[in-house]
Amino acid sequence: MFVLANIKYEIQENVGTISEGAKGWKRELNLISWNNRDPKYDLRDWDEQHEKMGKGLTLSKEELIKLRDLLNGLDL
């Protein structure tokens, strides 16, 4: 478990990496418990040690499923 500015977080599962920046930061989808709450899916940039993070987006399982369905419907 990590503590950052009075925010506790525990990465319970690394789902995957979307991209990596030149300075080694990775944009990852993780399942994270914030402040000992139920875990949620989280998309944000992380440093290599997962001690520093960028701004991100936190989604419930239901929201992640809806996002998946929306993305699957795109004509790419």
mmCIF file of the N, C-alpha and C atoms, coordinates in Angstrom:
data_MODEL
# 
_entry.id   MODEL 
# 
loop_
_atom_site.group_PDB 
_atom_site.id 
_atom_site.type_symbol 
_atom_site.label_atom_id 
_atom_site.label_alt_id 
_atom_site.label_comp_id 
_atom_site.label_asym_id 
_atom_site.label_entity_id 
_atom_site.label_seq_id 
_atom_site.pdbx_PDB_ins_code 
_atom_site.Cartn_x 
_atom_site.Cartn_y 
_atom_site.Cartn_z 
_atom_site.occupancy 
_atom_site.B_iso_or_equiv 
_atom_site.pdbx_formal_charge 
_atom_site.auth_seq_id 
_atom_site.auth_comp_id 
_atom_site.auth_asym_id 
_atom_site.auth_atom_id 
_atom_site.pdbx_PDB_model_num 
ATOM 1   N N  . MET A 1 1  ? 0.850   -1.171 0.000   1.00 0.00 ? 1  MET A N  1 
ATOM 2   C CA . MET A 1 1  ? 0.000   0.000  0.000   1.00 0.00 ? 1  MET A CA 1 
ATOM 3   C C  . MET A 1 1  ? 0.895   1.233  0.000   1.00 0.00 ? 1  MET A C  1 
ATOM 4   N N  . PHE A 1 2  ? 0.491   2.249  -0.721  1.00 0.00 ? 2  PHE A N  1 
ATOM 5   C CA . PHE A 1 2  ? 1.212   3.508  -0.802  1.00 0.00 ? 2  PHE A CA 1 
ATOM 6   C C  . PHE A 1 2  ? 0.386   4.609  -0.158  1.00 0.00 ? 2  PHE A C  1 
ATOM 7   N N  . VAL A 1 3  ? 1.058   5.636  0.349   1.00 0.00 ? 3  VAL A N  1 
ATOM 8   C CA . VAL A 1 3  ? 0.386   6.816  0.889   1.00 0.00 ? 3  VAL A CA 1 
ATOM 9   C C  . VAL A 1 3  ? 0.989   8.027  0.197   1.00 0.00 ? 3  VAL A C  1 
ATOM 10  N N  . LEU A 1 4  ? 0.138   8.863  -0.385  1.00 0.00 ? 4  LEU A N  1 
ATOM 11  C CA . LEU A 1 4  ? 0.575   10.054 -1.093  1.00 0.00 ? 4  LEU A CA 1 
ATOM 12  C C  . LEU A 1 4  ? -0.321  11.202 -0.674  1.00 0.00 ? 4  LEU A C  1 
ATOM 13  N N  . ALA A 1 5  ? 0.247   12.205 0.009   1.00 0.00 ? 5  ALA A N  1 
ATOM 14  C CA . ALA A 1 5  ? -0.513  13.385 0.434   1.00 0.00 ? 5  ALA A CA 1 
ATOM 15  C C  . ALA A 1 5  ? -1.817  12.994 1.127   1.00 0.00 ? 5  ALA A C  1 
ATOM 16  N N  . ASN A 1 6  ? -1.708  12.103 2.104   1.00 0.00 ? 6  ASN A N  1 
ATOM 17  C CA . ASN A 1 6  ? -2.864  11.633 2.877   1.00 0.00 ? 6  ASN A CA 1 
ATOM 18  C C  . ASN A 1 6  ? -3.872  10.838 2.057   1.00 0.00 ? 6  ASN A C  1 
ATOM 19  N N  . ILE A 1 7  ? -3.473  10.369 0.902   1.00 0.00 ? 7  ILE A N  1 
ATOM 20  C CA . ILE A 1 7  ? -4.317  9.496  0.086   1.00 0.00 ? 7  ILE A CA 1 
ATOM 21  C C  . ILE A 1 7  ? -3.660  8.117  0.076   1.00 0.00 ? 7  ILE A C  1 
ATOM 22  N N  . LYS A 1 8  ? -4.400  7.131  0.546   1.00 0.00 ? 8  LYS A N  1 
ATOM 23  C CA . LYS A 1 8  ? -3.896  5.764  0.533   1.00 0.00 ? 8  LYS A CA 1 
ATOM 24  C C  . LYS A 1 8  ? -4.416  5.063  -0.702  1.00 0.00 ? 8  LYS A C  1 
ATOM 25  N N  . TYR A 1 9  ? -3.543  4.318  -1.346  1.00 0.00 ? 9  TYR A N  1 
ATOM 26  C CA . TYR A 1 9  ? -3.980  3.547  -2.512  1.00 0.00 ? 9  TYR A CA 1 
ATOM 27  C C  . TYR A 1 9  ? -3.223  2.244  -2.585  1.00 0.00 ? 9  TYR A C  1 
ATOM 28  N N  . GLU A 1 10 ? -3.933  1.238  -3.075  1.00 0.00 ? 10 GLU A N  1 
ATOM 29  C CA . GLU A 1 10 ? -3.332  -0.073 -3.263  1.00 0.00 ? 10 GLU A CA 1 
ATOM 30  C C  . GLU A 1 10 ? -3.731  -0.581 -4.642  1.00 0.00 ? 10 GLU A C  1 
ATOM 31  N N  . ILE A 1 11 ? -2.739  -0.784 -5.488  1.00 0.00 ? 11 ILE A N  1 
ATOM 32  C CA . ILE A 1 11 ? -2.998  -1.337 -6.812  1.00 0.00 ? 11 ILE A CA 1 
ATOM 33  C C  . ILE A 1 11 ? -3.217  -2.836 -6.628  1.00 0.00 ? 11 ILE A C  1 
ATOM 34  N N  . GLN A 1 12 ? -4.445  -3.275 -6.841  1.00 0.00 ? 12 GLN A N  1 
ATOM 35  C CA . GLN A 1 12 ? -4.773  -4.681 -6.631  1.00 0.00 ? 12 GLN A CA 1 
ATOM 36  C C  . GLN A 1 12 ? -4.542  -5.521 -7.879  1.00 0.00 ? 12 GLN A C  1 
ATOM 37  N N  . GLU A 1 13 ? -4.653  -4.872 -9.044  1.00 0.00 ? 13 GLU A N  1 
ATOM 38  C CA . GLU A 1 13 ? -4.407  -5.599 -10.297 1.00 0.00 ? 13 GLU A CA 1 
ATOM 39  C C  . GLU A 1 13 ? -3.979  -4.614 -11.372 1.00 0.00 ? 13 GLU A C  1 
ATOM 40  N N  . ASN A 1 14 ? -2.893  -4.929 -12.064 1.00 0.00 ? 14 ASN A N  1 
ATOM 41  C CA . ASN A 1 14 ? -2.498  -4.150 -13.231 1.00 0.00 ? 14 ASN A CA 1 
ATOM 42  C C  . ASN A 1 14 ? -3.127  -4.827 -14.440 1.00 0.00 ? 14 ASN A C  1 
ATOM 43  N N  . VAL A 1 15 ? -4.134  -4.169 -15.009 1.00 0.00 ? 15 VAL A N  1 
ATOM 44  C CA . VAL A 1 15 ? -4.852  -4.739 -16.149 1.00 0.00 ? 15 VAL A CA 1 
ATOM 45  C C  . VAL A 1 15 ? -3.993  -4.639 -17.406 1.00 0.00 ? 15 VAL A C  1 
ATOM 46  N N  . GLY A 1 16 ? -3.314  -3.504 -17.581 1.00 0.00 ? 16 GLY A N  1 
ATOM 47  C CA . GLY A 1 16 ? -2.458  -3.370 -18.746 1.00 0.00 ? 16 GLY A CA 1 
ATOM 48  C C  . GLY A 1 16 ? -1.946  -1.954 -18.938 1.00 0.00 ? 16 GLY A C  1 
ATOM 49  N N  . THR A 1 17 ? -0.943  -1.836 -19.808 1.00 0.00 ? 17 THR A N  1 
ATOM 50  C CA . THR A 1 17 ? -0.336  -0.552 -20.148 1.00 0.00 ? 17 THR A CA 1 
ATOM 51  C C  . THR A 1 17 ? -0.817  -0.133 -21.530 1.00 0.00 ? 17 THR A C  1 
ATOM 52  N N  . ILE A 1 18 ? -1.259  1.115  -21.647 1.00 0.00 ? 18 ILE A N  1 
ATOM 53  C CA . ILE A 1 18 ? -1.748  1.643  -22.924 1.00 0.00 ? 18 ILE A CA 1 
ATOM 54  C C  . ILE A 1 18 ? -0.613  2.289  -23.703 1.00 0.00 ? 18 ILE A C  1 
ATOM 55  N N  . SER A 1 19 ? 0.252   3.034  -22.995 1.00 0.00 ? 19 SER A N  1 
ATOM 56  C CA . SER A 1 19 ? 1.377   3.687  -23.667 1.00 0.00 ? 19 SER A CA 1 
ATOM 57  C C  . SER A 1 19 ? 2.458   4.000  -22.647 1.00 0.00 ? 19 SER A C  1 
ATOM 58  N N  . GLU A 1 20 ? 3.638   4.385  -23.173 1.00 0.00 ? 20 GLU A N  1 
ATOM 59  C CA . GLU A 1 20 ? 4.752   4.770  -22.314 1.00 0.00 ? 20 GLU A CA 1 
ATOM 60  C C  . GLU A 1 20 ? 5.377   6.033  -22.872 1.00 0.00 ? 20 GLU A C  1 
ATOM 61  N N  . GLY A 1 21 ? 5.609   7.006  -21.988 1.00 0.00 ? 21 GLY A N  1 
ATOM 62  C CA . GLY A 1 21 ? 6.217   8.265  -22.391 1.00 0.00 ? 21 GLY A CA 1 
ATOM 63  C C  . GLY A 1 21 ? 7.729   8.180  -22.417 1.00 0.00 ? 21 GLY A C  1 
ATOM 64  N N  . ALA A 1 22 ? 8.362   9.218  -22.949 1.00 0.00 ? 22 ALA A N  1 
ATOM 65  C CA . ALA A 1 22 ? 9.819   9.257  -23.086 1.00 0.00 ? 22 ALA A CA 1 
ATOM 66  C C  . ALA A 1 22 ? 10.535  9.217  -21.733 1.00 0.00 ? 22 ALA A C  1 
ATOM 67  N N  . LYS A 1 23 ? 9.881   9.700  -20.677 1.00 0.00 ? 23 LYS A N  1 
ATOM 68  C CA . LYS A 1 23 ? 10.503  9.735  -19.353 1.00 0.00 ? 23 LYS A CA 1 
ATOM 69  C C  . LYS A 1 23 ? 10.192  8.488  -18.525 1.00 0.00 ? 23 LYS A C  1 
ATOM 70  N N  . GLY A 1 24 ? 9.586   7.474  -19.139 1.00 0.00 ? 24 GLY A N  1 
ATOM 71  C CA . GLY A 1 24 ? 9.330   6.220  -18.455 1.00 0.00 ? 24 GLY A CA 1 
ATOM 72  C C  . GLY A 1 24 ? 7.970   6.114  -17.786 1.00 0.00 ? 24 GLY A C  1 
ATOM 73  N N  . TRP A 1 25 ? 7.201   7.198  -17.768 1.00 0.00 ? 25 TRP A N  1 
ATOM 74  C CA . TRP A 1 25 ? 5.859   7.136  -17.198 1.00 0.00 ? 25 TRP A CA 1 
ATOM 75  C C  . TRP A 1 25 ? 4.973   6.310  -18.115 1.00 0.00 ? 25 TRP A C  1 
ATOM 76  N N  . LYS A 1 26 ? 4.086   5.517  -17.506 1.00 0.00 ? 26 LYS A N  1 
ATOM 77  C CA . LYS A 1 26 ? 3.204   4.647  -18.282 1.00 0.00 ? 26 LYS A CA 1 
ATOM 78  C C  . LYS A 1 26 ? 1.752   4.994  -18.017 1.00 0.00 ? 26 LYS A C  1 
ATOM 79  N N  . ARG A 1 27 ? 0.957   4.994  -19.066 1.00 0.00 ? 27 ARG A N  1 
ATOM 80  C CA . ARG A 1 27 ? -0.493  5.154  -18.938 1.00 0.00 ? 27 ARG A CA 1 
ATOM 81  C C  . ARG A 1 27 ? -1.066  3.757  -18.774 1.00 0.00 ? 27 ARG A C  1 
ATOM 82  N N  . GLU A 1 28 ? -1.635  3.508  -17.587 1.00 0.00 ? 28 GLU A N  1 
ATOM 83  C CA . GLU A 1 28 ? -2.060  2.164  -17.220 1.00 0.00 ? 28 GLU A CA 1 
ATOM 84  C C  . GLU A 1 28 ? -3.529  2.123  -16.827 1.00 0.00 ? 28 GLU A C  1 
ATOM 85  N N  . LEU A 1 29 ? -4.112  0.954  -17.044 1.00 0.00 ? 29 LEU A N  1 
ATOM 86  C CA . LEU A 1 29 ? -5.423  0.641  -16.486 1.00 0.00 ? 29 LEU A CA 1 
ATOM 87  C C  . LEU A 1 29 ? -5.173  -0.322 -15.337 1.00 0.00 ? 29 LEU A C  1 
ATOM 88  N N  . ASN A 1 30 ? -5.570  0.104  -14.129 1.00 0.00 ? 30 ASN A N  1 
ATOM 89  C CA . ASN A 1 30 ? -5.365  -0.693 -12.924 1.00 0.00 ? 30 ASN A CA 1 
ATOM 90  C C  . ASN A 1 30 ? -6.669  -0.800 -12.150 1.00 0.00 ? 30 ASN A C  1 
ATOM 91  N N  . LEU A 1 31 ? -6.743  -1.806 -11.309 1.00 0.00 ? 31 LEU A N  1 
ATOM 92  C CA . LEU A 1 31 ? -7.824  -1.934 -10.333 1.00 0.00 ? 31 LEU A CA 1 
ATOM 93  C C  . LEU A 1 31 ? -7.223  -1.474 -9.011  1.00 0.00 ? 31 LEU A C  1 
ATOM 94  N N  . ILE A 1 32 ? -7.737  -0.346 -8.479  1.00 0.00 ? 32 ILE A N  1 
ATOM 95  C CA . ILE A 1 32 ? -7.123  0.299  -7.319  1.00 0.00 ? 32 ILE A CA 1 
ATOM 96  C C  . ILE A 1 32 ? -8.147  0.511  -6.211  1.00 0.00 ? 32 ILE A C  1 
ATOM 97  N N  . SER A 1 33 ? -7.712  0.257  -4.987  1.00 0.00 ? 33 SER A N  1 
ATOM 98  C CA . SER A 1 33 ? -8.488  0.611  -3.800  1.00 0.00 ? 33 SER A CA 1 
ATOM 99  C C  . SER A 1 33 ? -7.958  1.953  -3.305  1.00 0.00 ? 33 SER A C  1 
ATOM 100 N N  . TRP A 1 34 ? -8.825  2.959  -3.274  1.00 0.00 ? 34 TRP A N  1 
ATOM 101 C CA . TRP A 1 34 ? -8.461  4.289  -2.790  1.00 0.00 ? 34 TRP A CA 1 
ATOM 102 C C  . TRP A 1 34 ? -8.978  4.444  -1.357  1.00 0.00 ? 34 TRP A C  1 
ATOM 103 N N  . ASN A 1 35 ? -8.116  4.806  -0.433  1.00 0.00 ? 35 ASN A N  1 
ATOM 104 C CA . ASN A 1 35 ? -8.483  5.034  0.971   1.00 0.00 ? 35 ASN A CA 1 
ATOM 105 C C  . ASN A 1 35 ? -9.264  3.862  1.558   1.00 0.00 ? 35 ASN A C  1 
ATOM 106 N N  . ASN A 1 36 ? -8.788  2.661  1.280   1.00 0.00 ? 36 ASN A N  1 
ATOM 107 C CA . ASN A 1 36 ? -9.370  1.415  1.812   1.00 0.00 ? 36 ASN A CA 1 
ATOM 108 C C  . ASN A 1 36 ? -10.822 1.189  1.383   1.00 0.00 ? 36 ASN A C  1 
ATOM 109 N N  . ARG A 1 37 ? -11.248 1.794  0.302   1.00 0.00 ? 37 ARG A N  1 
ATOM 110 C CA . ARG A 1 37 ? -12.597 1.580  -0.222  1.00 0.00 ? 37 ARG A CA 1 
ATOM 111 C C  . ARG A 1 37 ? -12.586 0.440  -1.229  1.00 0.00 ? 37 ARG A C  1 
ATOM 112 N N  . ASP A 1 38 ? -13.793 0.065  -1.684  1.00 0.00 ? 38 ASP A N  1 
ATOM 113 C CA . ASP A 1 38 ? -13.890 -0.969 -2.714  1.00 0.00 ? 38 ASP A CA 1 
ATOM 114 C C  . ASP A 1 38 ? -13.081 -0.543 -3.929  1.00 0.00 ? 38 ASP A C  1 
ATOM 115 N N  . PRO A 1 39 ? -12.380 -1.484 -4.569  1.00 0.00 ? 39 PRO A N  1 
ATOM 116 C CA . PRO A 1 39 ? -11.542 -1.119 -5.715  1.00 0.00 ? 39 PRO A CA 1 
ATOM 117 C C  . PRO A 1 39 ? -12.370 -0.683 -6.923  1.00 0.00 ? 39 PRO A C  1 
ATOM 118 N N  . LYS A 1 40 ? -11.771 0.230  -7.701  1.00 0.00 ? 40 LYS A N  1 
ATOM 119 C CA . LYS A 1 40 ? -12.368 0.707  -8.951  1.00 0.00 ? 40 LYS A CA 1 
ATOM 120 C C  . LYS A 1 40 ? -11.298 0.666  -10.026 1.00 0.00 ? 40 LYS A C  1 
ATOM 121 N N  . TYR A 1 41 ? -11.749 0.681  -11.271 1.00 0.00 ? 41 TYR A N  1 
ATOM 122 C CA . TYR A 1 41 ? -10.822 0.712  -12.401 1.00 0.00 ? 41 TYR A CA 1 
ATOM 123 C C  . TYR A 1 41 ? -10.333 2.130  -12.584 1.00 0.00 ? 41 TYR A C  1 
ATOM 124 N N  . ASP A 1 42 ? -9.057  2.268  -12.852 1.00 0.00 ? 42 ASP A N  1 
ATOM 125 C CA . ASP A 1 42 ? -8.414  3.572  -12.849 1.00 0.00 ? 42 ASP A CA 1 
ATOM 126 C C  . ASP A 1 42 ? -7.469  3.673  -14.038 1.00 0.00 ? 42 ASP A C  1 
ATOM 127 N N  . LEU A 1 43 ? -7.612  4.742  -14.802 1.00 0.00 ? 43 LEU A N  1 
ATOM 128 C CA . LEU A 1 43 ? -6.770  4.986  -15.973 1.00 0.00 ? 43 LEU A CA 1 
ATOM 129 C C  . LEU A 1 43 ? -5.999  6.274  -15.730 1.00 0.00 ? 43 LEU A C  1 
ATOM 130 N N  . ARG A 1 44 ? -4.660  6.167  -15.621 1.00 0.00 ? 44 ARG A N  1 
ATOM 131 C CA . ARG A 1 44 ? -3.831  7.350  -15.407 1.00 0.00 ? 44 ARG A CA 1 
ATOM 132 C C  . ARG A 1 44 ? -2.371  7.043  -15.704 1.00 0.00 ? 44 ARG A C  1 
ATOM 133 N N  . ASP A 1 45 ? -1.549  8.099  -15.707 1.00 0.00 ? 45 ASP A N  1 
ATOM 134 C CA . ASP A 1 45 ? -0.108  7.965  -15.904 1.00 0.00 ? 45 ASP A CA 1 
ATOM 135 C C  . ASP A 1 45 ? 0.559   7.730  -14.555 1.00 0.00 ? 45 ASP A C  1 
ATOM 136 N N  . TRP A 1 46 ? 1.551   6.829  -14.549 1.00 0.00 ? 46 TRP A N  1 
ATOM 137 C CA . TRP A 1 46 ? 2.304   6.483  -13.348 1.00 0.00 ? 46 TRP A CA 1 
ATOM 138 C C  . TRP A 1 46 ? 3.793   6.513  -13.634 1.00 0.00 ? 46 TRP A C  1 
ATOM 139 N N  . ASP A 1 47 ? 4.585   6.895  -12.607 1.00 0.00 ? 47 ASP A N  1 
ATOM 140 C CA . ASP A 1 47 ? 6.030   6.751  -12.739 1.00 0.00 ? 47 ASP A CA 1 
ATOM 141 C C  . ASP A 1 47 ? 6.373   5.262  -12.590 1.00 0.00 ? 47 ASP A C  1 
ATOM 142 N N  . GLU A 1 48 ? 7.635   4.941  -12.768 1.00 0.00 ? 48 GLU A N  1 
ATOM 143 C CA . GLU A 1 48 ? 8.047   3.530  -12.776 1.00 0.00 ? 48 GLU A CA 1 
ATOM 144 C C  . GLU A 1 48 ? 7.811   2.819  -11.444 1.00 0.00 ? 48 GLU A C  1 
ATOM 145 N N  . GLN A 1 49 ? 7.870   3.550  -10.329 1.00 0.00 ? 49 GLN A N  1 
ATOM 146 C CA . GLN A 1 49 ? 7.710   2.934  -9.010  1.00 0.00 ? 49 GLN A CA 1 
ATOM 147 C C  . GLN A 1 49 ? 6.269   3.014  -8.484  1.00 0.00 ? 49 GLN A C  1 
ATOM 148 N N  . HIS A 1 50 ? 5.379   3.581  -9.256  1.00 0.00 ? 50 HIS A N  1 
ATOM 149 C CA . HIS A 1 50 ? 3.989   3.795  -8.835  1.00 0.00 ? 50 HIS A CA 1 
ATOM 150 C C  . HIS A 1 50 ? 3.904   4.640  -7.565  1.00 0.00 ? 50 HIS A C  1 
ATOM 151 N N  . GLU A 1 51 ? 4.826   5.596  -7.439  1.00 0.00 ? 51 GLU A N  1 
ATOM 152 C CA . GLU A 1 51 ? 4.808   6.516  -6.308  1.00 0.00 ? 51 GLU A CA 1 
ATOM 153 C C  . GLU A 1 51 ? 4.264   7.878  -6.702  1.00 0.00 ? 51 GLU A C  1 
ATOM 154 N N  . LYS A 1 52 ? 4.425   8.251  -7.968  1.00 0.00 ? 52 LYS A N  1 
ATOM 155 C CA . LYS A 1 52 ? 3.906   9.520  -8.487  1.00 0.00 ? 52 LYS A CA 1 
ATOM 156 C C  . LYS A 1 52 ? 2.907   9.200  -9.575  1.00 0.00 ? 52 LYS A C  1 
ATOM 157 N N  . MET A 1 53 ? 1.861   10.045 -9.666  1.00 0.00 ? 53 MET A N  1 
ATOM 158 C CA . MET A 1 53 ? 0.813   9.794  -10.643 1.00 0.00 ? 53 MET A CA 1 
ATOM 159 C C  . MET A 1 53 ? 0.349   11.096 -11.274 1.00 0.00 ? 53 MET A C  1 
ATOM 160 N N  . GLY A 1 54 ? -0.214  10.963 -12.460 1.00 0.00 ? 54 GLY A N  1 
ATOM 161 C CA . GLY A 1 54 ? -0.849  12.080 -13.118 1.00 0.00 ? 54 GLY A CA 1 
ATOM 162 C C  . GLY A 1 54 ? -2.346  12.058 -12.851 1.00 0.00 ? 54 GLY A C  1 
ATOM 163 N N  . LYS A 1 55 ? -3.030  13.032 -13.405 1.00 0.00 ? 55 LYS A N  1 
ATOM 164 C CA . LYS A 1 55 ? -4.490  13.045 -13.287 1.00 0.00 ? 55 LYS A CA 1 
ATOM 165 C C  . LYS A 1 55 ? -5.054  11.847 -14.023 1.00 0.00 ? 55 LYS A C  1 
ATOM 166 N N  . GLY A 1 56 ? -6.175  11.360 -13.533 1.00 0.00 ? 56 GLY A N  1 
ATOM 167 C CA . GLY A 1 56 ? -6.728  10.172 -14.144 1.00 0.00 ? 56 GLY A CA 1 
ATOM 168 C C  . GLY A 1 56 ? -8.238  10.118 -14.094 1.00 0.00 ? 56 GLY A C  1 
ATOM 169 N N  . LEU A 1 57 ? -8.732  8.971  -14.458 1.00 0.00 ? 57 LEU A N  1 
ATOM 170 C CA . LEU A 1 57 ? -10.166 8.712  -14.535 1.00 0.00 ? 57 LEU A CA 1 
ATOM 171 C C  . LEU A 1 57 ? -10.431 7.408  -13.795 1.00 0.00 ? 57 LEU A C  1 
ATOM 172 N N  . THR A 1 58 ? -11.372 7.453  -12.839 1.00 0.00 ? 58 THR A N  1 
ATOM 173 C CA . THR A 1 58 ? -11.728 6.275  -12.058 1.00 0.00 ? 58 THR A CA 1 
ATOM 174 C C  . THR A 1 58 ? -13.138 5.843  -12.422 1.00 0.00 ? 58 THR A C  1 
ATOM 175 N N  . LEU A 1 59 ? -13.306 4.546  -12.714 1.00 0.00 ? 59 LEU A N  1 
ATOM 176 C CA . LEU A 1 59 ? -14.584 4.023  -13.188 1.00 0.00 ? 59 LEU A CA 1 
ATOM 177 C C  . LEU A 1 59 ? -15.003 2.802  -12.382 1.00 0.00 ? 59 LEU A C  1 
ATOM 178 N N  . SER A 1 60 ? -16.302 2.693  -12.135 1.00 0.00 ? 60 SER A N  1 
ATOM 179 C CA . SER A 1 60 ? -16.831 1.460  -11.561 1.00 0.00 ? 60 SER A CA 1 
ATOM 180 C C  . SER A 1 60 ? -16.812 0.376  -12.635 1.00 0.00 ? 60 SER A C  1 
ATOM 181 N N  . LYS A 1 61 ? -17.054 -0.856 -12.235 1.00 0.00 ? 61 LYS A N  1 
ATOM 182 C CA . LYS A 1 61 ? -17.097 -1.952 -13.212 1.00 0.00 ? 61 LYS A CA 1 
ATOM 183 C C  . LYS A 1 61 ? -18.189 -1.692 -14.243 1.00 0.00 ? 61 LYS A C  1 
ATOM 184 N N  . GLU A 1 62 ? -19.337 -1.195 -13.801 1.00 0.00 ? 62 GLU A N  1 
ATOM 185 C CA . GLU A 1 62 ? -20.449 -0.924 -14.709 1.00 0.00 ? 62 GLU A CA 1 
ATOM 186 C C  . GLU A 1 62 ? -20.086 0.178  -15.708 1.00 0.00 ? 62 GLU A C  1 
ATOM 187 N N  . GLU A 1 63 ? -19.396 1.220  -15.235 1.00 0.00 ? 63 GLU A N  1 
ATOM 188 C CA . GLU A 1 63 ? -18.972 2.293  -16.132 1.00 0.00 ? 63 GLU A CA 1 
ATOM 189 C C  . GLU A 1 63 ? -17.930 1.800  -17.130 1.00 0.00 ? 63 GLU A C  1 
ATOM 190 N N  . LEU A 1 64 ? -17.043 0.938  -16.689 1.00 0.00 ? 64 LEU A N  1 
ATOM 191 C CA . LEU A 1 64 ? -16.024 0.383  -17.583 1.00 0.00 ? 64 LEU A CA 1 
ATOM 192 C C  . LEU A 1 64 ? -16.673 -0.471 -18.672 1.00 0.00 ? 64 LEU A C  1 
ATOM 193 N N  . ILE A 1 65 ? -17.679 -1.248 -18.312 1.00 0.00 ? 65 ILE A N  1 
ATOM 194 C CA . ILE A 1 65 ? -18.403 -2.063 -19.294 1.00 0.00 ? 65 ILE A CA 1 
ATOM 195 C C  . ILE A 1 65 ? -19.097 -1.172 -20.311 1.00 0.00 ? 65 ILE A C  1 
ATOM 196 N N  . LYS A 1 66 ? -19.724 -0.089 -19.848 1.00 0.00 ? 66 LYS A N  1 
ATOM 197 C CA . LYS A 1 66 ? -20.396 0.843  -20.758 1.00 0.00 ? 66 LYS A CA 1 
ATOM 198 C C  . LYS A 1 66 ? -19.387 1.499  -21.696 1.00 0.00 ? 66 LYS A C  1 
ATOM 199 N N  . LEU A 1 67 ? -18.220 1.892  -21.161 1.00 0.00 ? 67 LEU A N  1 
ATOM 200 C CA . LEU A 1 67 ? -17.168 2.471  -21.994 1.00 0.00 ? 67 LEU A CA 1 
ATOM 201 C C  . LEU A 1 67 ? -16.701 1.470  -23.041 1.00 0.00 ? 67 LEU A C  1 
ATOM 202 N N  . ARG A 1 68 ? -16.518 0.211  -22.640 1.00 0.00 ? 68 ARG A N  1 
ATOM 203 C CA . ARG A 1 68 ? -16.124 -0.838 -23.581 1.00 0.00 ? 68 ARG A CA 1 
ATOM 204 C C  . ARG A 1 68 ? -17.139 -0.946 -24.712 1.00 0.00 ? 68 ARG A C  1 
ATOM 205 N N  . ASP A 1 69 ? -18.424 -0.948 -24.352 1.00 0.00 ? 69 ASP A N  1 
ATOM 206 C CA . ASP A 1 69 ? -19.474 -1.057 -25.368 1.00 0.00 ? 69 ASP A CA 1 
ATOM 207 C C  . ASP A 1 69 ? -19.460 0.136  -26.318 1.00 0.00 ? 69 ASP A C  1 
ATOM 208 N N  . LEU A 1 70 ? -19.236 1.340  -25.767 1.00 0.00 ? 70 LEU A N  1 
ATOM 209 C CA . LEU A 1 70 ? -19.155 2.534  -26.608 1.00 0.00 ? 70 LEU A CA 1 
ATOM 210 C C  . LEU A 1 70 ? -17.963 2.452  -27.563 1.00 0.00 ? 70 LEU A C  1 
ATOM 211 N N  . LEU A 1 71 ? -16.808 2.017  -27.041 1.00 0.00 ? 71 LEU A N  1 
ATOM 212 C CA . LEU A 1 71 ? -15.615 1.903  -27.881 1.00 0.00 ? 71 LEU A CA 1 
ATOM 213 C C  . LEU A 1 71 ? -15.785 0.831  -28.957 1.00 0.00 ? 71 LEU A C  1 
ATOM 214 N N  . ASN A 1 72 ? -16.431 -0.273 -28.613 1.00 0.00 ? 72 ASN A N  1 
ATOM 215 C CA . ASN A 1 72 ? -16.656 -1.330 -29.593 1.00 0.00 ? 72 ASN A CA 1 
ATOM 216 C C  . ASN A 1 72 ? -17.583 -0.856 -30.712 1.00 0.00 ? 72 ASN A C  1 
ATOM 217 N N  . GLY A 1 73 ? -18.407 0.139  -30.441 1.00 0.00 ? 73 GLY A N  1 
ATOM 218 C CA . GLY A 1 73 ? -19.321 0.661  -31.446 1.00 0.00 ? 73 GLY A CA 1 
ATOM 219 C C  . GLY A 1 73 ? -18.714 1.698  -32.381 1.00 0.00 ? 73 GLY A C  1 
ATOM 220 N N  . LEU A 1 74 ? -17.490 2.124  -32.071 1.00 0.00 ? 74 LEU A N  1 
ATOM 221 C CA . LEU A 1 74 ? -16.828 3.124  -32.929 1.00 0.00 ? 74 LEU A CA 1 
ATOM 222 C C  . LEU A 1 74 ? -16.392 2.494  -34.248 1.00 0.00 ? 74 LEU A C  1 
ATOM 223 N N  . ASP A 1 75 ? -16.488 3.261  -35.306 1.00 0.00 ? 75 ASP A N  1 
ATOM 224 C CA . ASP A 1 75 ? -16.040 2.806  -36.621 1.00 0.00 ? 75 ASP A CA 1 
ATOM 225 C C  . ASP A 1 75 ? -14.615 3.326  -36.838 1.00 0.00 ? 75 ASP A C  1 
ATOM 226 N N  . LEU A 1 76 ? -13.650 2.553  -36.388 1.00 0.00 ? 76 LEU A N  1 
ATOM 227 C CA . LEU A 1 76 ? -12.230 2.989  -36.490 1.00 0.00 ? 76 LEU A CA 1 
ATOM 228 C C  . LEU A 1 76 ? -11.532 2.319  -37.640 1.00 0.00 ? 76 LEU A C  1 
# 
